[in-house]
């Protein structure tokens, strides 16, 4: 489910993105995972044809250790699958299946979150093109070792990411 004041449009960050059609107040739910959306283990995904894997991972998000949720073919995607990354997000997770505005979002503004709020795959390395003042240029799971970043996002991280951060901190 996507907030009624959000639409998919062409994005300067990457491909398509979500944009506010109207004012969205801090704390409002902007996206909620549909009950029918399934999470798949990496072991199952790795058995799919390469083109299906590529499409899936281009829109999927991590739902737990070695688990991902996303569309497996064209026409199955949820508008929320087009939420792009920003190092200066205006959305974050509330629990593991909802995203909320973490500040007021103005009409015309792209609705974005920081991928490290849900992703910690040990191989995660993405080039960032958000151009925000806080742009890290690369997104990696090592970003979760930056205390200021973890503190800033706090409860807006998914539970599996918070658990991952705790395990990283205990290794240090």
Z-matrix of the N, CA and C atoms (Angstrom, degrees):
N
C 1 1.438
C 2 1.523 1 108.43
N 3 1.289 2 115.38 1 135.07
C 4 1.461 3 120.94 2 178.96
C 5 1.528 4 108.43 3 -116.98
N 6 1.306 5 116.86 4 147.55
C 7 1.465 6 122.38 5 178.58
C 8 1.535 7 108.85 6 -55.72
N 9 1.328 8 118.45 7 139.25
C 10 1.469 9 120.27 8 -177.51
C 11 1.528 10 114.21 9 -64.18
N 12 1.326 11 117.92 10 -17.27
C 13 1.468 12 120.70 11 178.69
C 14 1.523 13 112.39 12 -96.63
N 15 1.330 14 116.68 13 23.79
C 16 1.466 15 121.18 14 179.15
C 17 1.523 16 109.07 15 -124.05
N 18 1.342 17 115.52 16 139.07
C 19 1.460 18 121.14 17 177.18
C 20 1.525 19 110.07 18 -136.08
N 21 1.332 20 116.20 19 159.03
C 22 1.458 21 122.86 20 176.72
C 23 1.523 22 107.91 21 -89.01
N 24 1.354 23 115.40 22 130.03
C 25 1.465 24 122.01 23 177.01
C 26 1.524 25 109.21 24 -143.21
N 27 1.316 26 116.13 25 171.06
C 28 1.460 27 121.30 26 174.52
C 29 1.526 28 108.22 27 -65.52
N 30 1.331 29 115.45 28 137.17
C 31 1.465 30 121.71 29 -176.07
C 32 1.522 31 111.43 30 -115.76
N 33 1.322 32 116.51 31 145.75
C 34 1.464 33 120.37 32 173.63
C 35 1.527 34 110.75 33 -79.58
N 36 1.333 35 117.28 34 -14.87
C 37 1.469 36 120.56 35 178.69
C 38 1.523 37 109.58 36 -77.36
N 39 1.333 38 116.70 37 -53.04
C 40 1.466 39 120.97 38 -179.44
C 41 1.521 40 109.81 39 -169.80
N 42 1.313 41 116.98 40 123.91
C 43 1.471 42 121.51 41 172.93
C 44 1.509 43 114.35 42 49.21
N 45 1.318 44 114.69 43 -114.42
C 46 1.459 45 120.88 44 177.33
C 47 1.519 46 108.83 45 -107.60
N 48 1.322 47 115.41 46 155.53
C 49 1.460 48 120.67 47 179.10
C 50 1.506 49 110.04 48 -147.51
N 51 1.315 50 115.96 49 176.79
C 52 1.461 51 122.60 50 178.31
C 53 1.518 52 109.01 51 -99.92
N 54 1.336 53 115.76 52 137.16
C 55 1.459 54 121.00 53 -178.91
C 56 1.518 55 110.35 54 -132.12
N 57 1.327 56 114.66 55 143.06
C 58 1.464 57 120.59 56 178.28
C 59 1.526 58 108.86 57 -76.19
N 60 1.329 59 116.25 58 126.85
C 61 1.472 60 121.85 59 174.48
C 62 1.522 61 110.05 60 -87.18
N 63 1.317 62 116.02 61 -22.01
C 64 1.461 63 122.66 62 -179.51
C 65 1.515 64 109.17 63 -144.13
N 66 1.315 65 116.79 64 175.64
C 67 1.459 66 122.77 65 -179.36
C 68 1.531 67 110.01 66 -66.82
N 69 1.322 68 116.41 67 133.33
C 70 1.469 69 122.53 68 176.82
C 71 1.523 70 107.32 69 -120.52
N 72 1.315 71 115.83 70 124.19
C 73 1.460 72 122.25 71 -175.99
C 74 1.523 73 111.51 72 -82.59
N 75 1.329 74 115.97 73 143.87
C 76 1.461 75 121.56 74 174.73
C 77 1.532 76 109.01 75 -49.65
N 78 1.332 77 115.41 76 132.87
C 79 1.462 78 121.26 77 178.96
C 80 1.517 79 114.33 78 95.94
N 81 1.345 80 117.50 79 -17.38
C 82 1.471 81 119.54 80 178.85
C 83 1.528 82 110.16 81 -68.67
N 84 1.326 83 116.05 82 143.63
C 85 1.464 84 120.98 83 175.63
C 86 1.526 85 107.87 84 -72.31
N 87 1.338 86 116.30 85 125.12
C 88 1.463 87 120.58 86 178.35
C 89 1.530 88 111.57 87 -102.26
N 90 1.328 89 116.32 88 -23.03
C 91 1.460 90 120.99 89 179.55
C 92 1.517 91 109.17 90 -154.76
N 93 1.316 92 115.47 91 142.77
C 94 1.462 93 121.59 92 175.28
C 95 1.517 94 107.32 93 -137.65
N 96 1.327 95 116.07 94 132.33
C 97 1.460 96 120.07 95 -179.96
C 98 1.522 97 109.53 96 -63.70
N 99 1.337 98 115.75 97 131.53
C 100 1.456 99 120.68 98 176.69
C 101 1.525 100 109.45 99 -69.59
N 102 1.322 101 115.85 100 143.86
C 103 1.470 102 121.61 101 -177.78
C 104 1.527 103 112.27 102 -59.53
N 105 1.342 104 117.57 103 -29.60
C 106 1.468 105 120.26 104 -177.88
C 107 1.531 106 113.29 105 -80.63
N 108 1.337 107 117.56 106 -11.48
C 109 1.463 108 119.78 107 -179.23
C 110 1.522 109 109.99 108 -68.65
N 111 1.305 110 115.40 109 129.30
C 112 1.456 111 121.87 110 -175.48
C 113 1.525 112 110.23 111 -104.31
N 114 1.320 113 115.98 112 145.71
C 115 1.465 114 121.73 113 171.06
C 116 1.522 115 108.09 114 -99.07
N 117 1.330 116 115.06 115 142.72
C 118 1.460 117 120.90 116 -178.17
C 119 1.525 118 110.19 117 -120.47
N 120 1.330 119 118.03 118 139.56
C 121 1.463 120 120.00 119 175.17
C 122 1.538 121 110.21 120 -74.49
N 123 1.317 122 116.37 121 147.86
C 124 1.461 123 121.48 122 179.32
C 125 1.528 124 110.65 123 -55.65
N 126 1.328 125 117.20 124 -35.57
C 127 1.473 126 120.46 125 179.73
C 128 1.530 127 111.66 126 -60.78
N 129 1.334 128 117.69 127 -34.42
C 130 1.470 129 121.20 128 177.22
C 131 1.527 130 110.57 129 -77.41
N 132 1.325 131 116.71 130 -44.03
C 133 1.470 132 121.29 131 -179.19
C 134 1.525 133 110.47 132 -58.44
N 135 1.322 134 116.74 133 -39.15
C 136 1.471 135 120.83 134 -177.71
C 137 1.530 136 112.62 135 -64.83
N 138 1.331 137 117.90 136 -14.84
C 139 1.464 138 122.17 137 178.29
C 140 1.530 139 112.44 138 -89.06
N 141 1.318 140 117.22 139 -11.26
C 142 1.463 141 121.28 140 -178.68
C 143 1.530 142 110.06 141 -74.64
N 144 1.339 143 117.16 142 158.62
C 145 1.468 144 120.04 143 173.97
C 146 1.539 145 110.27 144 -58.66
N 147 1.328 146 116.03 145 148.78
C 148 1.467 147 121.38 146 -176.20
C 149 1.525 148 113.31 147 -53.40
N 150 1.345 149 117.04 148 -42.11
C 151 1.468 150 119.35 149 -177.38
C 152 1.533 151 111.56 150 -66.87
N 153 1.323 152 117.42 151 -33.27
C 154 1.471 153 121.22 152 177.51
C 155 1.528 154 109.37 153 -70.18
N 156 1.339 155 116.69 154 -42.65
C 157 1.465 156 120.44 155 177.66
C 158 1.531 157 111.03 156 -60.25
N 159 1.322 158 116.01 157 -45.15
C 160 1.469 159 120.46 158 -178.05
C 161 1.530 160 110.30 159 -61.27
N 162 1.319 161 117.07 160 -47.04
C 163 1.463 162 120.94 161 179.11
C 164 1.525 163 110.25 162 -62.33
N 165 1.323 164 116.43 163 -47.11
C 166 1.461 165 121.75 164 -178.36
C 167 1.526 166 110.66 165 -57.78
N 168 1.322 167 117.35 166 -53.48
C 169 1.468 168 120.67 167 -176.75
C 170 1.528 169 112.67 168 -66.43
N 171 1.337 170 117.64 169 -23.80
C 172 1.473 171 118.99 170 179.09
C 173 1.523 172 111.81 171 -68.97
N 174 1.338 173 117.76 172 -21.12
C 175 1.465 174 121.31 173 -178.29
C 176 1.533 175 113.47 174 -123.84
N 177 1.320 176 117.60 175 -4.16
C 178 1.467 177 121.43 176 -174.96
C 179 1.524 178 112.19 177 -79.06
N 180 1.323 179 114.57 178 161.80
C 181 1.467 180 121.15 179 172.95
C 182 1.514 181 107.65 180 -133.80
N 183 1.326 182 115.17 181 150.55
C 184 1.462 183 120.78 182 -175.86
C 185 1.521 184 109.95 183 -78.86
N 186 1.338 185 115.71 184 128.14
C 187 1.467 186 121.05 185 -177.81
C 188 1.524 187 112.53 186 -107.74
N 189 1.308 188 116.82 187 -6.30
C 190 1.458 189 121.66 188 179.13
C 191 1.511 190 109.09 189 175.74
N 192 1.334 191 117.30 190 178.44
C 193 1.460 192 119.04 191 177.19
C 194 1.532 193 110.17 192 -57.85
N 195 1.338 194 115.50 193 121.40
C 196 1.468 195 121.40 194 178.19
C 197 1.529 196 113.51 195 61.51
N 198 1.337 197 117.87 196 24.36
C 199 1.475 198 122.63 197 -179.78
C 200 1.529 199 109.56 198 -129.25
N 201 1.344 200 115.67 199 137.51
C 202 1.463 201 121.48 200 179.75
C 203 1.525 202 110.33 201 -137.45
N 204 1.331 203 114.98 202 150.73
C 205 1.459 204 121.68 203 176.16
C 206 1.522 205 108.11 204 -125.00
N 207 1.322 206 116.02 205 139.43
C 208 1.455 207 120.17 206 178.66
C 209 1.513 208 110.31 207 171.67
N 210 1.333 209 116.24 208 176.82
C 211 1.466 210 120.58 209 -179.38
C 212 1.528 211 110.84 210 -78.18
N 213 1.323 212 115.83 211 142.27
C 214 1.464 213 119.83 212 178.94
C 215 1.527 214 112.39 213 -97.32
N 216 1.335 215 117.06 214 -10.29
C 217 1.458 216 119.94 215 177.26
C 218 1.532 217 110.17 216 -157.57
N 219 1.338 218 115.36 217 160.41
C 220 1.470 219 122.02 218 178.94
C 221 1.520 220 110.12 219 -52.80
N 222 1.312 221 116.42 220 144.02
C 223 1.451 222 121.17 221 177.18
C 224 1.511 223 113.67 222 87.37
N 225 1.333 224 116.99 223 -10.78
C 226 1.455 225 120.75 224 -179.46
C 227 1.530 226 111.67 225 -95.70
N 228 1.331 227 117.08 226 -12.27
C 229 1.461 228 119.75 227 -171.35
C 230 1.524 229 113.33 228 -70.23
N 231 1.301 230 113.80 229 152.08
C 232 1.462 231 125.34 230 175.88
C 233 1.532 232 105.44 231 -95.62
N 234 1.328 233 120.54 232 143.78
C 235 1.463 234 119.63 233 177.83
C 236 1.533 235 112.75 234 -52.47
N 237 1.334 236 116.97 235 -31.26
C 238 1.461 237 120.66 236 178.90
C 239 1.518 238 113.51 237 -61.16
N 240 1.340 239 116.89 238 -20.53
C 241 1.462 240 120.57 239 178.42
C 242 1.527 241 111.74 240 -64.31
N 243 1.321 242 117.45 241 -15.06
C 244 1.463 243 121.43 242 -177.75
C 245 1.528 244 113.19 243 -98.01
N 246 1.329 245 117.27 244 12.51
C 247 1.460 246 119.05 245 178.06
C 248 1.525 247 108.50 246 -73.34
N 249 1.312 248 115.93 247 119.38
C 250 1.458 249 121.96 248 -178.07
C 251 1.523 250 112.00 249 -84.69
N 252 1.325 251 113.82 250 168.95
C 253 1.464 252 122.66 251 178.36
C 254 1.528 253 110.76 252 -87.90
N 255 1.308 254 115.31 253 146.41
C 256 1.462 255 122.13 254 166.22
C 257 1.519 256 108.06 255 -145.93
N 258 1.315 257 116.37 256 142.32
C 259 1.465 258 121.34 257 175.47
C 260 1.528 259 110.59 258 -74.77
N 261 1.323 260 116.44 259 -6.38
C 262 1.462 261 122.86 260 175.58
C 263 1.534 262 107.60 261 -129.25
N 264 1.336 263 116.59 262 72.67
C 265 1.465 264 121.31 263 -171.88
C 266 1.525 265 114.31 264 -71.92
N 267 1.334 266 114.68 265 156.55
C 268 1.470 267 119.77 266 172.65
C 269 1.531 268 110.51 267 -112.17
N 270 1.345 269 116.97 268 2.47
C 271 1.468 270 122.59 269 178.03
C 272 1.516 271 109.97 270 -134.25
N 273 1.318 272 114.94 271 156.63
C 274 1.454 273 121.26 272 175.95
C 275 1.515 274 109.22 273 -155.65
N 276 1.307 275 116.18 274 170.49
C 277 1.461 276 120.87 275 -177.81
C 278 1.518 277 111.89 276 -79.07
N 279 1.321 278 114.33 277 142.05
C 280 1.464 279 123.03 278 168.79
C 281 1.518 280 103.16 279 -118.37
N 282 1.324 281 116.35 280 103.24
C 283 1.455 282 119.12 281 -169.62
C 284 1.518 283 108.56 282 74.54
N 285 1.307 284 116.31 283 -153.77
C 286 1.460 285 120.08 284 -176.73
C 287 1.523 286 113.91 285 -108.41
N 288 1.327 287 118.03 286 -6.59
C 289 1.466 288 119.61 287 -174.07
C 290 1.522 289 113.65 288 -128.08
N 291 1.324 290 117.34 289 9.61
C 292 1.469 291 121.47 290 177.61
C 293 1.516 292 109.79 291 -135.90
N 294 1.329 293 114.87 292 149.26
C 295 1.461 294 120.50 293 172.02
C 296 1.516 295 107.64 294 -122.40
N 297 1.338 296 114.92 295 141.61
C 298 1.458 297 121.37 296 -179.76
C 299 1.520 298 109.72 297 -124.96
N 300 1.325 299 115.20 298 158.50
C 301 1.461 300 120.43 299 173.13
C 302 1.525 301 107.53 300 -70.73
N 303 1.334 302 117.19 301 126.27
C 304 1.463 303 120.07 302 179.25
C 305 1.529 304 111.28 303 -93.65
N 306 1.310 305 115.20 304 -1.54
C 307 1.467 306 123.54 305 170.20
C 308 1.519 307 106.50 306 -158.26
N 309 1.309 308 117.33 307 167.79
C 310 1.463 309 119.97 308 176.58
C 311 1.528 310 109.29 309 -60.70
N 312 1.330 311 116.07 310 141.19
C 313 1.465 312 122.11 311 179.23
C 314 1.526 313 107.81 312 -117.43
N 315 1.314 314 115.32 313 126.14
C 316 1.464 315 122.02 314 -176.47
C 317 1.532 316 111.64 315 -84.04
N 318 1.337 317 117.52 316 152.25
C 319 1.468 318 120.59 317 174.80
C 320 1.537 319 110.17 318 -55.45
N 321 1.324 320 116.27 319 136.22
C 322 1.457 321 121.61 320 179.77
C 323 1.518 322 113.91 321 89.40
N 324 1.324 323 117.39 322 -14.02
C 325 1.464 324 121.73 323 -178.68
C 326 1.530 325 110.16 324 -77.60
N 327 1.332 326 115.93 325 141.02
C 328 1.461 327 118.86 326 175.96
C 329 1.526 328 109.29 327 -73.50
N 330 1.326 329 115.24 328 137.94
C 331 1.466 330 123.32 329 -179.93
C 332 1.530 331 106.73 330 -92.52
N 333 1.345 332 116.65 331 115.51
C 334 1.461 333 121.84 332 -170.68
C 335 1.525 334 111.71 333 -137.37
N 336 1.323 335 115.35 334 156.81
C 337 1.466 336 120.64 335 172.07
C 338 1.518 337 108.54 336 -136.11
N 339 1.321 338 116.55 337 164.09
C 340 1.457 339 121.11 338 177.09
C 341 1.521 340 106.94 339 -87.35
N 342 1.327 341 116.62 340 122.36
C 343 1.458 342 120.47 341 -176.00
C 344 1.525 343 113.48 342 -57.17
N 345 1.341 344 118.23 343 -25.77
C 346 1.469 345 118.16 344 179.00
C 347 1.527 346 112.01 345 -68.46
N 348 1.333 347 117.97 346 -8.89
C 349 1.468 348 120.20 347 175.75
C 350 1.531 349 111.36 348 -68.33
N 351 1.346 350 116.77 349 -22.41
C 352 1.470 351 119.96 350 -179.82
C 353 1.525 352 113.72 351 -130.64
N 354 1.313 353 118.10 352 -14.18
C 355 1.469 354 121.24 353 -173.66
C 356 1.525 355 111.32 354 -110.33
N 357 1.330 356 116.50 355 131.94
C 358 1.462 357 119.40 356 173.47
C 359 1.517 358 112.35 357 -141.69
N 360 1.311 359 116.61 358 14.62
C 361 1.457 360 120.30 359 179.76
C 362 1.527 361 109.26 360 -44.86
N 363 1.300 362 115.75 361 133.15
C 364 1.471 363 120.39 362 -176.56
C 365 1.525 364 112.04 363 -60.27
N 366 1.317 365 118.32 364 -20.04
C 367 1.461 366 121.48 365 179.67
C 368 1.524 367 112.42 366 -99.85
N 369 1.323 368 117.68 367 7.99
C 370 1.463 369 120.69 368 -176.15
C 371 1.525 370 111.45 369 -65.71
N 372 1.321 371 116.05 370 114.20
C 373 1.463 372 122.88 371 171.34
C 374 1.523 373 105.69 372 -147.24
N 375 1.319 374 116.32 373 110.16
C 376 1.463 375 121.88 374 179.36
C 377 1.520 376 109.57 375 -125.61
N 378 1.321 377 115.91 376 141.56
C 379 1.456 378 119.87 377 173.21
C 380 1.520 379 108.03 378 -76.22
N 381 1.314 380 117.12 379 136.55
C 382 1.459 381 120.88 380 -179.41
C 383 1.525 382 110.21 381 -101.37
N 384 1.313 383 115.74 382 137.77
C 385 1.467 384 120.63 383 177.54
C 386 1.523 385 110.77 384 -128.66
N 387 1.341 386 115.87 385 30.29
C 388 1.469 387 118.88 386 -176.10
C 389 1.531 388 112.81 387 -75.23
N 390 1.304 389 118.30 388 -25.09
C 391 1.475 390 124.94 389 -179.90
C 392 1.532 391 114.50 390 60.64
N 393 1.324 392 118.30 391 17.48
C 394 1.467 393 119.90 392 177.98
C 395 1.524 394 109.58 393 -73.24
N 396 1.314 395 116.43 394 164.78
C 397 1.465 396 121.49 395 178.49
C 398 1.527 397 111.37 396 -60.15
N 399 1.325 398 117.37 397 -27.24
C 400 1.467 399 122.27 398 -178.99
C 401 1.531 400 112.79 399 -99.18
N 402 1.317 401 117.95 400 14.59
C 403 1.470 402 120.89 401 -175.16
C 404 1.531 403 111.11 402 -55.90
N 405 1.342 404 115.46 403 129.16
C 406 1.465 405 122.11 404 -179.84
C 407 1.531 406 111.43 405 -91.72
N 408 1.315 407 118.65 406 -4.05
C 409 1.473 408 126.17 407 -179.55
C 410 1.529 409 113.09 408 70.58
N 411 1.332 410 117.45 409 -36.67
C 412 1.462 411 122.84 410 176.13
C 413 1.515 412 107.76 411 -132.32
N 414 1.332 413 115.45 412 146.14
C 415 1.458 414 121.75 413 176.54
C 416 1.528 415 105.87 414 -112.34
N 417 1.322 416 116.85 415 119.56
C 418 1.462 417 120.92 416 177.49
C 419 1.525 418 109.09 417 -137.93
N 420 1.326 419 116.34 418 163.53
C 421 1.460 420 118.60 419 176.68
C 422 1.527 421 111.08 420 -67.77
N 423 1.319 422 117.93 421 -16.08
C 424 1.468 423 121.05 422 176.87
C 425 1.533 424 110.64 423 -69.22
N 426 1.326 425 117.43 424 -18.53
C 427 1.473 426 120.46 425 175.77
C 428 1.524 427 110.25 426 -59.00
N 429 1.322 428 116.16 427 -26.63
C 430 1.466 429 120.73 428 -178.98
C 431 1.526 430 112.59 429 -73.19
N 432 1.336 431 117.19 430 -3.74
C 433 1.465 432 121.34 431 174.40
C 434 1.527 433 111.63 432 -89.05
N 435 1.324 434 117.00 433 -5.80
C 436 1.465 435 121.37 434 179.84
C 437 1.527 436 107.96 435 -85.65
N 438 1.339 437 117.48 436 106.24
C 439 1.470 438 120.16 437 -175.37
C 440 1.531 439 113.82 438 -55.42
N 441 1.332 440 117.43 439 -38.28
C 442 1.471 441 120.21 440 -179.10
C 443 1.524 442 111.29 441 -61.91
N 444 1.329 443 116.52 442 -38.54
C 445 1.460 444 121.22 443 179.97
C 446 1.527 445 110.41 444 -68.10
N 447 1.310 446 116.77 445 -47.73
C 448 1.468 447 121.39 446 179.31
C 449 1.526 448 110.08 447 -62.50
N 450 1.334 449 116.84 448 -41.92
C 451 1.472 450 120.39 449 178.36
C 452 1.527 451 111.31 450 -64.15
N 453 1.338 452 116.81 451 -40.66
C 454 1.469 453 121.03 452 -178.65
C 455 1.532 454 110.73 453 -63.45
N 456 1.332 455 116.77 454 -40.43
C 457 1.461 456 120.33 455 -177.09
C 458 1.522 457 112.97 456 -85.49
N 459 1.316 458 117.48 457 -30.93
C 460 1.464 459 122.52 458 174.63
C 461 1.511 460 115.03 459 39.94
N 462 1.322 461 116.26 460 -114.43
C 463 1.468 462 121.36 461 -176.04
C 464 1.527 463 113.06 462 -73.70
N 465 1.327 464 118.12 463 -6.26
C 466 1.466 465 120.40 464 178.17
C 467 1.532 466 112.21 465 -81.75
N 468 1.328 467 117.59 466 -0.19
C 469 1.462 468 122.25 467 174.07
C 470 1.527 469 108.74 468 -85.16
N 471 1.329 470 116.91 469 146.44
C 472 1.466 471 119.30 470 174.62
C 473 1.527 472 108.93 471 -67.43
N 474 1.319 473 116.57 472 160.60
C 475 1.468 474 120.13 473 -177.78
C 476 1.526 475 111.68 474 -63.34
N 477 1.343 476 118.14 475 -37.04
C 478 1.465 477 118.45 476 -179.85
C 479 1.527 478 111.42 477 -68.23
N 480 1.328 479 118.02 478 -30.83
C 481 1.466 480 120.27 479 176.02
C 482 1.530 481 109.88 480 -72.12
N 483 1.328 482 117.39 481 -42.20
C 484 1.474 483 119.51 482 176.99
C 485 1.532 484 110.24 483 -59.78
N 486 1.330 485 117.36 484 -40.67
C 487 1.470 486 120.77 485 177.14
C 488 1.527 487 111.04 486 -64.64
N 489 1.327 488 116.63 487 -39.93
C 490 1.463 489 121.58 488 178.03
C 491 1.526 490 110.14 489 -63.26
N 492 1.327 491 117.18 490 -44.56
C 493 1.468 492 121.71 491 178.52
C 494 1.528 493 109.75 492 -59.58
N 495 1.316 494 116.96 493 -44.17
C 496 1.473 495 120.74 494 178.58
C 497 1.524 496 111.09 495 -60.04
N 498 1.340 497 116.61 496 -41.27
C 499 1.468 498 119.36 497 179.69
C 500 1.526 499 111.05 498 -68.11
N 501 1.342 500 117.78 499 -37.69
C 502 1.465 501 120.79 500 176.87
C 503 1.521 502 110.67 501 -63.58
N 504 1.326 503 116.05 502 -44.45
C 505 1.461 504 120.42 503 -178.19
C 506 1.522 505 111.21 504 -65.15
N 507 1.324 506 117.52 505 -33.72
C 508 1.466 507 119.84 506 179.72
C 509 1.531 508 111.56 507 -73.67
N 510 1.345 509 116.98 508 -21.44
C 511 1.467 510 121.03 509 177.91
C 512 1.518 511 111.80 510 -77.97
N 513 1.332 512 117.16 511 -19.50
C 514 1.476 513 120.55 512 -176.08
C 515 1.503 514 112.18 513 -79.15
